[in-house]
Amino acid sequence: MVYDCLILGGGPAGLSAAVQCGALGLRALLIGNPSGQNPLGRAERVENYLGLPGLTGGELLDAFQRHAAERGVQTVTGRAIAAMAYGDIFALTVGSEVYQGESVILATGVARGRVFPGEARLLGRGVSYCAVCDGMLYRGREVVVVGLAQDAAEEAAFLAGLGCQVTFLAPERPADLSPAIPYKKAQRLEILGEDRVTAVGTEGGQIPCQGVFLLREAVAPAALFPGLALEGGYLRVDRDLATSLPGVYACGDCTGPPLQIAKAVGEGQRAAHSVKNWLERQRNSKK
Ligand SMILES: Cc1cc2nc3c(=O)[nH]c(=O)nc-3n(C[C@H](O)[C@H](O)[C@H](O)COP(=O)(O)OP(=O)(O)OC[C@H]3O[C@@H](n4cnc5c(N)ncnc54)[C@H](O)[C@@H]3O)c2cc1C
């Protein structure tokens, strides 16, 4: 099935966009991490959301999610690890599933993870964010998995199953990591290599490898969609919340300050309207 819109991120912006897409008659799919990973859930008390002062962040998030569920918002729980555009269709990979849509709304919040030295320079030359997408390239070779996401042990097992020689690095050993996969405690990392990855440097020494899989909870939108224009580290959008890629819209914290719930909810609503207008223009132009 090809959805009218794929919405990435289950925080206030994504939920607002999804509810509004439903109200506008669009078939939308919301893809989001488990709600326990939403930053709003950590807010002790929210005093500045209009009409609902004094709720905890968790209570407010529950109310947003309940509203979305009551409006029949279709949701998939998981981390989008890769995106592709072919012709007029966008495809987002979540685990081993691929979802297709005619447009995308990015509502991914702000990526709070550190970027490791060497990561940006060697992206696509040994550095990958997606075991399912790139694993086959490293069959029979040495790879390092940097496990910063809950499903990282599962992805490491997937790579080992393909025949990669996997070393797993993380601040703590995950309980579900296969005993057959060597684990090393590491916090300070550096990706090494001139033209391609040759090793990962850690506080305990270098680990030679040809590939390094950086598995974080959130993949920055610009890494999912290379070519997305940024401004001051945030996604560049116009007043309609259109990004630099036709058919890709963005809302909430990922478009920049103020990093607040009310702004995220408002932009989510606006992005849904913009998507509706864009789809109409696209479809009319094909008649
Ligand atoms: C401790 C704390 C207290 C706060 N207190 C307040 C307050 O009192 N008032 C206020 O207005 N604001 C407050 N904020 C800010 C507020 O939480 C944010 O502005 C708001 O949540 C932004 O919503 P968003 O939907 O844009 O992004 P987020 O809420 O960050 O949601 C984005 C979601 O997308 C998910 N995601 C990202 N990448 C992917 C991917 N590749 N696949 C799947 N899912 C993905 C993320 O995991 C996240 O769940 C607080 C924030 C924190 C951390």
The ligand as an SDF file (V2000), in Angstrom:
LIG
                    3D

 53 58  0  0  0  0  0  0  0  0999 V2000
   13.0280   17.3090   30.2980 C   0  0  0  0  0  0  0  0  0  0  0  0
   12.2570   18.1340   29.3060 C   0  0  0  0  0  0  0  0  0  0  0  0
   11.3260   19.0450   29.7480 C   0  0  0  0  0  0  0  0  0  0  0  0
   10.5970   19.8110   28.8190 C   0  0  0  0  0  0  0  0  0  0  0  0
    9.6570   20.6960   29.2990 N   0  0  0  0  0  0  0  0  0  0  0  0
    8.9330   21.4360   28.4240 C   0  0  0  0  0  0  0  0  0  0  0  0
    7.9300   22.3380   28.8920 C   0  0  0  0  0  0  0  0  0  0  0  0
    7.6840   22.4630   30.0920 O   0  0  0  0  0  0  0  0  0  0  0  0
    7.2330   23.0380   27.9460 N   0  0  0  0  0  0  0  0  0  0  0  0
    7.4750   22.9430   26.6080 C   0  0  0  0  0  0  0  0  0  0  0  0
    6.8080   23.6170   25.8150 O   0  0  0  0  0  0  0  0  0  0  0  0
    8.4270   22.0930   26.1500 N   0  0  0  0  0  0  0  0  0  0  0  0
    9.1550   21.3400   27.0120 C   0  0  0  0  0  0  0  0  0  0  0  0
   10.1210   20.4700   26.5390 N   0  0  0  0  0  0  0  0  0  0  0  0
   10.3770   20.4110   25.0790 C   0  0  0  0  0  0  0  0  0  0  0  0
    9.3520   19.5300   24.3750 C   0  0  0  0  0  0  0  0  0  0  0  0
    9.3910   18.2140   24.9340 O   0  0  0  0  0  0  0  0  0  0  0  0
    9.6620   19.4970   22.8760 C   0  0  0  0  0  0  0  0  0  0  0  0
    9.6650   20.8010   22.3680 O   0  0  0  0  0  0  0  0  0  0  0  0
    8.6400   18.6470   22.1170 C   0  0  0  0  0  0  0  0  0  0  0  0
    8.5870   17.3310   22.6230 O   0  0  0  0  0  0  0  0  0  0  0  0
    8.9920   18.6410   20.6320 C   0  0  0  0  0  0  0  0  0  0  0  0
    8.1320   17.7730   19.9640 O   0  0  0  0  0  0  0  0  0  0  0  0
    8.5690   17.0630   18.5920 P   0  0  0  0  0  0  0  0  0  0  0  0
    7.4250   16.1800   18.2280 O   0  0  0  0  0  0  0  0  0  0  0  0
    9.0430   18.0760   17.6350 O   0  0  0  0  0  0  0  0  0  0  0  0
    9.8410   16.2020   18.9590 O   0  0  0  0  0  0  0  0  0  0  0  0
   10.0200   15.0360   20.0170 P   0  0  0  0  0  0  0  0  0  0  0  0
    9.0780   15.1830   21.1500 O   0  0  0  0  0  0  0  0  0  0  0  0
   11.4780   14.9980   20.2930 O   0  0  0  0  0  0  0  0  0  0  0  0
    9.5560   13.7250   19.2370 O   0  0  0  0  0  0  0  0  0  0  0  0
   10.3010   13.2080   18.1820 C   0  0  0  0  0  0  0  0  0  0  0  0
   10.1690   11.7030   18.2300 C   0  0  0  0  0  0  0  0  0  0  0  0
   10.6700   11.1710   17.0120 O   0  0  0  0  0  0  0  0  0  0  0  0
   11.3940    9.9910   17.3240 C   0  0  0  0  0  0  0  0  0  0  0  0
   12.3260    9.6920   16.2440 N   0  0  0  0  0  0  0  0  0  0  0  0
   13.4210   10.3900   15.8510 C   0  0  0  0  0  0  0  0  0  0  0  0
   14.0370    9.7630   14.8300 N   0  0  0  0  0  0  0  0  0  0  0  0
   13.3000    8.6530   14.5790 C   0  0  0  0  0  0  0  0  0  0  0  0
   13.4380    7.5910   13.6580 C   0  0  0  0  0  0  0  0  0  0  0  0
   14.4680    7.5620   12.7850 N   0  0  0  0  0  0  0  0  0  0  0  0
   12.5060    6.5890   13.6820 N   0  0  0  0  0  0  0  0  0  0  0  0
   11.4670    6.6230   14.5670 C   0  0  0  0  0  0  0  0  0  0  0  0
   11.2820    7.6090   15.4730 N   0  0  0  0  0  0  0  0  0  0  0  0
   12.2090    8.6030   15.4700 C   0  0  0  0  0  0  0  0  0  0  0  0
   12.1090   10.3440   18.6300 C   0  0  0  0  0  0  0  0  0  0  0  0
   12.5560    9.1720   19.3140 O   0  0  0  0  0  0  0  0  0  0  0  0
   10.9790   11.0460   19.3570 C   0  0  0  0  0  0  0  0  0  0  0  0
   10.1650   10.1190   20.0540 O   0  0  0  0  0  0  0  0  0  0  0  0
   10.8390   19.6790   27.4290 C   0  0  0  0  0  0  0  0  0  0  0  0
   11.7910   18.7540   26.9890 C   0  0  0  0  0  0  0  0  0  0  0  0
   12.4970   17.9920   27.9080 C   0  0  0  0  0  0  0  0  0  0  0  0
   13.5090   16.9870   27.3920 C   0  0  0  0  0  0  0  0  0  0  0  0
  1  2  1  0
  2  3  1  0
  2 52  2  0
  3  4  2  0
  4  5  1  0
  4 50  1  0
  5  6  2  0
  6  7  1  0
  6 13  1  0
  7  8  2  0
  7  9  1  0
  9 10  1  0
 10 11  2  0
 10 12  1  0
 12 13  2  0
 13 14  1  0
 14 15  1  0
 14 50  1  0
 15 16  1  0
 16 17  1  0
 16 18  1  0
 18 19  1  0
 18 20  1  0
 20 21  1  0
 20 22  1  0
 22 23  1  0
 23 24  1  0
 24 25  2  0
 24 26  1  0
 24 27  1  0
 27 28  1  0
 28 29  2  0
 28 30  1  0
 28 31  1  0
 31 32  1  0
 32 33  1  0
 33 34  1  0
 33 48  1  0
 34 35  1  0
 35 36  1  0
 35 46  1  0
 36 37  1  0
 36 45  1  0
 37 38  2  0
 38 39  1  0
 39 40  1  0
 39 45  2  0
 40 41  1  0
 40 42  2  0
 42 43  1  0
 43 44  2  0
 44 45  1  0
 46 47  1  0
 46 48  1  0
 48 49  1  0
 50 51  2  0
 51 52  1  0
 52 53  1  0
M  END
$$$$
